[in-house]
Every structure is written in structure tokens, then in C-alpha cells.
Amino acid sequence: MSVSGAPPIAHGGDLDAARTLFPDAPAPWIDLSTGINPVPYPCPPLEASAFRRLPSPADLAALKAAAATAYGVADPAGIVAAPGTQILIETLPRLVARARVAVVGPTYAEHAAAWARAGHAVVPVTDLDAAADVVVVVNPNNPDGRSWDAATLLACAALQNARGGLLVVDEAFADLEAVESLAPRLRPGLVVLRSFGKTYGLAGLRLGFALAEPDLAARLAEALGPWAVSGPALAIGGAALADTAWREAATVARGADADRLDRMIARAGGTVVGGTRLFRTADFPDGPGLFGRLGAAGIYVRRFEAAPSRLRFGLPADRTEWCRLSRVLK
């Protein structure tokens, strides 16, 4: 699979594109095109030194310890902190010899693109039973919320390890879901990716994690280089990951929001086809028309070129946003 000359991948959150499409839309825009928690973690006050000095090994160790506890990882040596999960998606393919890579999809397009950019032969598949050196799966999947149980994924990891291969499980949306994370079950042949910004509503902080056996984790960390994560990100990330009560409350609150959004979608004639607590994906009789009406009202949602009837909605942040969305959907 080649990406030479391929058009750029469309991502959510591109309000510049929204303004170009709908120059007369009212401000402020409501961006529902991402799956980021609209109620962010309240950042603690930071010492000025977090901005003035380079992060210390102790700062990084404290973040990794907090991540190990939050994700259930027995050994912090198996945790790699990075400036966002995207850089890990880009880096991992460069550490693997040329291979046949099966990406279970349709899913987040950057996985296939990153492996292809690194010179691997990428094959899109619909399930885990692909004969490939590397298998990549997003659990729960974006954009349809499809999930796999731990036993199925671990069996795949064992098969991949036996053939000298790798299973990559992207758990970007797992924090607030009931899926069985593989983070506490790390073993050879398995890499787990975890996003911080989506769950905690702090995508601009740029923080993510790779979880793997210590040898592979060390190679990933070496590839990223020293001071990969900023001092403010280390401090805020450590505080947020240690705040179990906030995460539990967010799980309940975002679940209620997702249920509310499902009801609004149904009243608008849509059929919810999947999602997570942070986004809902639905088919509509006139998806392009609804996308246009929402955009004209200053509300940006995610559309899919390959499935024109399908739209993905993030969660509104407050009463004003909920009311504006409700008026259009009615």
C-alpha cells in the first residue's frame, strides 16, 4: 500500500475546514467532530519551574508510576510516555522489519498510513484472523465502537508472538468503557496504546502511552529521545491519572450524555450504529443534507466519504451547546 501522492487524511477538530465550508455560519462554532471529553479535567496549578527547566528523570518516573496504577500495569518499565499517541503510531512501524501488516477496519486511518509510510505492505481486513506479521486493532473501534474481548485478543497476541510477529491494540477510547483492557496482561508480541487527551479533555496537552514488554518499551523510548514529554504534561498527567474519583464520575456523566445524544439522534430519524461514551455514530436518510444544515448552524460533525449517510457526533459541552444541537436535529 503506497501513500505517495495520497490526499491528506481528514481528521476531526479542523475548524478551519469548517469555516471554509460554511463561511456564513454563526459563531462560536460547536465542534462535535472529535471524540474528546467536552468536560476537561481541572488542571492543577503548576510550579513555574515546570515551564523553566527540562523535565527530570524523577518527573518522568512519577508519571509512569501514576500510569502504571491507572492502567493496571505491573512494571512501570513497560510504560513509554510520549507527546501524544499519534507519535507512537508513527514511531512503532520504524522499529519493525518490513512486514505484512493487517489493519482491522474500517478504523482510524493513521494506523494504515503510518505503517505504509514506513515501507510495510498494509492490508485492510475485517477481523483478527488475518495471516500477517503485524495485526493492528482499535478496541473499542473508532468510529463504530466495535470491541473484542480479552481472551480473543490474547489468543491473537499468542499467535503473533509464536510467528515472531506483533499485535498492536489501540485502546484510545477504553478509559471510560467496559471493554477488557490488555494493559494488565502485557506479554511478548503485544503493544497497547493509551490516549490521555481524549479521556481527560486535554488533547492540546499532547500526552499518550505505549505499554509493552520492557525490552520493546525501551526501544520505543530510545526512538522518541530524551525529554519527549513536557514538564507541564508530566505534572498534569500524573495528577489526572491518580484521580480515580474524577475518572469514575466522568464515566457516569459521559454515559448519561451519550444516552441523551442517542435519543436526540433517534428523534431526528437517525439510526445509531455504534460509538462510545465520547462519541456516537449514526446513519441518516439524508446524511449530506443534515451535515449541511448542522454546518450552516455553526455545528461541525464528522462525515465519512465512503459512507455518505453516516455522521459521527461528539458530545456537547454545556446547556447552550445541547440546545443549539437540539434545534437543528428537530
C-alpha positions as CSV (number, residue, x, y, z in Angstrom):
1,M,0.0,0.0,0.0
2,S,1.5,3.3,-1.0
3,V,0.7,6.7,0.4
4,S,2.7,8.6,-2.3
5,G,0.6,11.4,-3.6
6,A,-2.3,10.4,-1.4
7,P,-4.6,13.2,-0.2
8,P,-4.2,14.1,3.5
9,I,-6.3,12.2,5.9
10,A,-9.3,14.1,7.2
11,H,-9.5,14.4,10.9
12,G,-12.0,15.8,13.4
13,G,-11.4,19.1,15.0
14,D,-10.4,21.0,11.9
15,L,-12.5,24.2,12.4
16,D,-10.5,26.0,9.6
17,A,-12.1,23.5,7.2
18,A,-15.5,24.1,8.7
19,R,-15.2,27.8,8.3
20,T,-14.2,27.3,4.7
21,L,-17.2,25.1,4.0
22,F,-19.6,27.3,5.9
23,P,-18.3,30.9,5.8
24,D,-21.7,32.4,6.9
25,A,-22.2,30.1,9.9
26,P,-22.8,31.8,13.3
27,A,-20.1,31.9,15.9
28,P,-19.0,30.5,18.1
29,W,-18.6,27.1,16.4
30,I,-19.6,24.0,18.3
31,D,-17.1,21.3,17.4
32,L,-18.6,17.9,17.7
33,S,-16.3,16.4,15.1
34,T,-13.9,14.8,17.7
35,G,-14.3,12.2,20.4
36,I,-12.7,14.3,23.1
37,N,-14.3,14.7,26.5
38,P,-16.0,18.1,26.4
39,V,-15.7,18.5,30.2
40,P,-11.9,18.6,30.8
41,Y,-10.0,17.6,33.9
42,P,-9.5,20.7,36.0
43,C,-5.7,21.3,35.7
44,P,-4.0,21.8,39.0
45,P,-1.8,24.9,39.5
46,L,1.7,24.3,38.3
47,E,5.0,25.5,39.7
48,A,6.8,28.0,37.4
49,S,9.8,25.6,37.3
50,A,7.7,23.2,35.2
51,F,8.0,25.7,32.3
52,R,11.6,26.9,33.0
53,R,13.5,23.7,33.4
54,L,13.9,20.4,31.5
55,P,11.9,17.6,33.0
56,S,13.9,15.4,35.3
57,P,14.1,11.6,35.4
58,A,12.1,11.7,38.7
59,D,9.3,13.7,37.0
60,L,9.0,11.1,34.3
61,A,9.2,8.2,36.8
62,A,6.3,9.8,38.8
63,L,4.1,10.0,35.7
64,K,4.9,6.4,34.7
65,A,4.1,5.2,38.3
66,A,0.7,7.0,38.1
67,A,0.1,5.5,34.6
68,A,1.0,2.0,35.9
69,T,-1.5,2.3,38.7
70,A,-4.3,3.7,36.5
71,Y,-3.8,1.2,33.7
72,G,-3.0,-1.8,35.9
73,V,0.5,-2.4,34.6
74,A,2.7,-4.4,37.0
75,D,6.0,-2.9,35.9
76,P,6.4,0.8,35.1
77,A,9.4,-0.2,32.9
78,G,6.8,-1.4,30.4
79,I,5.4,2.1,30.0
80,V,6.5,4.7,27.4
81,A,5.2,8.2,27.8
82,A,5.0,10.2,24.5
83,P,3.8,13.6,23.3
84,G,0.5,12.1,22.1
85,T,-0.4,8.7,20.9
86,Q,0.0,9.8,17.3
87,I,3.8,9.9,17.6
88,L,3.8,6.3,18.9
89,I,1.6,5.3,15.9
90,E,4.3,6.9,13.7
91,T,7.3,5.5,15.6
92,L,6.4,1.9,16.1
93,P,6.4,0.9,12.4
94,R,10.0,2.2,12.1
95,L,11.2,-0.3,14.7
96,V,9.8,-3.3,12.8
97,A,11.4,-5.0,9.9
98,R,9.5,-4.8,6.6
99,A,6.3,-6.8,7.2
100,R,2.8,-7.6,6.0
101,V,0.5,-5.6,8.2
102,A,-3.2,-6.3,8.7
103,V,-5.3,-3.4,10.0
104,V,-8.7,-4.3,11.2
105,G,-11.1,-1.7,9.9
106,P,-12.6,0.5,8.9
107,T,-10.9,2.4,11.6
108,Y,-8.6,5.3,12.5
109,A,-6.9,5.9,9.2
110,E,-3.5,6.9,10.6
111,H,-2.6,3.4,11.6
112,A,-2.6,2.1,8.0
113,A,-0.9,5.3,6.7
114,A,1.9,5.1,9.3
115,W,2.8,1.5,8.5
116,A,2.7,2.2,4.8
117,R,4.9,5.3,5.1
118,A,7.5,3.1,6.9
119,G,7.5,0.8,3.8
120,H,5.3,-2.1,5.1
121,A,2.7,-3.9,3.0
122,V,-0.6,-2.9,4.5
123,V,-3.7,-5.0,4.0
124,P,-7.2,-3.8,5.3
125,V,-9.1,-6.7,7.0
126,T,-12.4,-7.0,8.8
127,D,-11.3,-9.3,11.6
128,L,-8.4,-10.6,13.7
129,D,-7.9,-13.9,11.8
130,A,-5.6,-12.4,9.2
131,A,-2.3,-14.1,8.3
132,A,0.1,-11.2,8.8
133,D,3.3,-10.4,10.6
134,V,1.6,-7.5,12.4
135,V,-2.1,-7.1,13.3
136,V,-3.5,-3.7,14.3
137,V,-6.8,-3.4,16.0
138,V,-8.6,-0.4,17.8
139,N,-10.6,-1.5,20.8
140,P,-13.2,-0.1,21.1
141,N,-13.1,0.8,17.5
142,N,-13.4,4.3,16.1
143,P,-15.9,5.1,14.6
144,D,-18.3,2.2,15.2
145,G,-17.5,1.3,18.8
146,R,-16.9,-2.4,17.9
147,S,-15.0,-4.2,20.7
148,W,-13.2,-7.5,21.2
149,D,-12.9,-9.5,24.5
150,A,-9.6,-10.0,26.2
151,A,-9.5,-13.8,25.5
152,T,-9.8,-13.3,21.8
153,L,-7.2,-10.6,21.7
154,L,-4.8,-12.6,23.9
155,A,-5.1,-15.6,21.6
156,C,-4.2,-13.4,18.7
157,A,-1.2,-12.0,20.6
158,A,0.0,-15.5,21.4
159,L,-0.3,-16.5,17.7
160,Q,1.5,-13.3,16.6
161,N,4.3,-13.9,19.1
162,A,4.7,-17.6,18.0
163,R,5.3,-16.5,14.4
164,G,7.7,-13.7,15.6
165,G,5.1,-11.0,14.9
166,L,3.2,-8.4,16.8
167,L,-0.3,-7.4,17.9
168,V,-1.0,-3.7,18.3
169,V,-4.1,-2.8,20.3
170,D,-5.1,0.8,20.3
171,E,-7.2,1.4,23.4
172,A,-7.6,5.2,22.8
173,F,-11.2,5.1,23.9
174,A,-11.0,2.4,26.6
175,D,-10.8,4.5,29.7
176,L,-14.5,5.2,30.1
177,E,-15.7,1.9,28.6
178,A,-16.5,-1.6,29.9
179,V,-14.0,-3.2,27.5
180,E,-11.4,-5.6,28.9
181,S,-8.1,-3.8,28.6
182,L,-5.0,-5.7,27.9
183,A,-2.8,-3.3,29.8
184,P,-2.6,-5.6,32.9
185,R,-1.8,-8.6,30.6
186,L,1.3,-7.4,28.8
187,R,3.4,-10.1,27.2
188,P,5.8,-10.6,24.3
189,G,4.2,-9.9,20.9
190,L,1.8,-7.3,22.3
191,V,1.7,-3.5,22.3
192,V,-1.1,-1.5,23.9
193,L,-1.6,2.2,23.1
194,R,-3.5,4.5,25.5
195,S,-4.6,8.1,24.9
196,F,-4.7,10.7,27.7
197,G,-6.1,13.7,25.9
198,K,-9.4,12.1,24.8
199,T,-10.4,10.9,28.3
200,Y,-9.3,14.0,30.2
201,G,-10.4,16.5,27.6
202,L,-6.9,17.9,27.3
203,A,-5.9,16.9,23.8
204,G,-3.7,20.0,23.4
205,L,-1.5,18.8,26.3
206,R,-0.2,16.1,23.9
207,L,0.3,13.0,26.1
208,G,-0.1,9.3,25.3
209,F,1.4,6.0,26.3
210,A,2.6,2.8,24.8
211,L,2.5,-0.3,27.0
212,A,4.8,-3.2,26.2
213,E,7.3,-5.7,27.4
214,P,10.3,-3.7,28.9
215,D,12.7,-4.5,26.0
216,L,10.3,-3.2,23.3
217,A,9.3,-0.3,25.6
218,A,13.0,0.7,26.0
219,R,13.4,0.7,22.2
220,L,10.4,2.9,21.8
221,A,11.6,5.3,24.4
222,E,15.0,5.5,22.8
223,A,13.5,6.3,19.5
224,L,11.5,9.2,21.0
225,G,14.6,10.6,22.5
226,P,15.1,12.5,25.8
227,W,12.5,14.9,27.2
228,A,9.8,13.7,24.9
229,V,7.1,14.8,27.3
230,S,7.0,18.4,28.5
231,G,7.2,19.3,32.2
232,P,3.6,20.7,32.4
233,A,2.3,17.5,30.7
234,L,4.2,15.3,33.2
235,A,2.7,17.2,36.1
236,I,-0.9,17.5,34.9
237,G,-0.9,13.9,33.5
238,G,0.3,12.5,36.8
239,A,-2.3,14.4,38.8
240,A,-5.1,13.4,36.5
241,L,-4.2,9.7,36.2
242,A,-4.1,9.5,40.0
243,D,-7.6,11.0,40.4
244,T,-9.7,7.8,40.3
245,A,-12.8,9.6,41.6
246,W,-12.8,12.1,38.7
247,R,-12.5,9.3,36.1
248,E,-15.3,7.3,37.7
249,A,-17.6,10.4,37.8
250,A,-16.7,11.2,34.2
251,T,-17.7,7.6,33.2
252,V,-21.1,8.0,34.6
253,A,-21.7,11.6,33.4
254,R,-20.5,10.9,29.8
255,G,-22.6,7.8,29.7
256,A,-25.7,9.8,30.5
257,D,-24.7,12.3,27.8
258,A,-24.3,9.6,25.2
259,D,-27.7,8.2,26.1
260,R,-29.2,11.7,25.7
261,L,-27.5,12.2,22.3
262,D,-28.8,8.8,21.2
263,R,-32.4,10.0,21.9
264,M,-31.8,13.2,20.0
265,I,-30.4,11.3,17.0
266,A,-33.4,8.9,17.0
267,R,-35.9,11.8,17.1
268,A,-34.0,13.2,14.0
269,G,-34.6,10.0,12.1
270,G,-31.1,8.6,12.6
271,T,-30.1,5.1,13.5
272,V,-27.2,4.8,15.9
273,V,-24.8,2.2,14.6
274,G,-22.2,2.3,17.4
275,G,-19.9,4.5,19.4
276,T,-18.5,5.0,22.9
277,R,-19.3,7.3,25.8
278,L,-17.4,10.1,24.0
279,F,-18.9,9.8,20.5
280,R,-22.0,8.4,18.7
281,T,-22.1,7.2,15.1
282,A,-25.4,7.1,13.2
283,D,-26.9,6.7,9.8
284,F,-29.4,9.2,8.4
285,P,-31.8,9.1,5.4
286,D,-30.1,12.3,4.2
287,G,-26.6,12.4,5.8
288,P,-25.2,15.0,3.5
289,G,-28.2,17.2,3.9
290,L,-28.0,17.0,7.7
291,F,-24.3,17.7,7.6
292,G,-25.0,20.8,5.6
293,R,-27.8,22.0,8.0
294,L,-25.6,21.5,11.0
295,G,-22.7,23.3,9.4
296,A,-24.9,26.2,8.4
297,A,-25.9,26.5,12.1
298,G,-22.2,26.5,13.2
299,I,-22.1,22.9,14.4
300,Y,-19.4,20.7,12.9
301,V,-19.7,16.9,12.9
302,R,-17.6,14.2,11.4
303,R,-18.7,12.8,8.0
304,F,-17.3,9.8,6.0
305,E,-16.6,9.9,2.3
306,A,-17.0,6.1,2.0
307,A,-20.4,6.2,3.8
308,P,-22.3,9.4,3.0
309,S,-25.3,8.6,5.1
310,R,-23.1,8.3,8.2
311,L,-22.2,11.0,10.7
312,R,-20.3,10.9,14.0
313,F,-21.2,13.2,16.8
314,G,-19.1,14.2,19.8
315,L,-20.7,15.3,23.0
316,P,-21.9,18.9,23.5
317,A,-20.1,20.6,26.4
318,D,-22.9,22.6,28.1
319,R,-26.6,23.5,28.1
320,T,-26.1,26.1,25.4
321,E,-24.5,23.6,23.0
322,W,-27.1,21.0,23.7
323,C,-29.9,23.4,22.9
324,R,-28.3,24.6,19.7
325,L,-27.8,21.0,18.5
326,S,-31.4,20.1,19.5
327,R,-32.8,22.9,17.5
328,V,-31.1,21.7,14.3
329,L,-31.9,18.0,14.9
330,K,-35.6,18.8,15.4
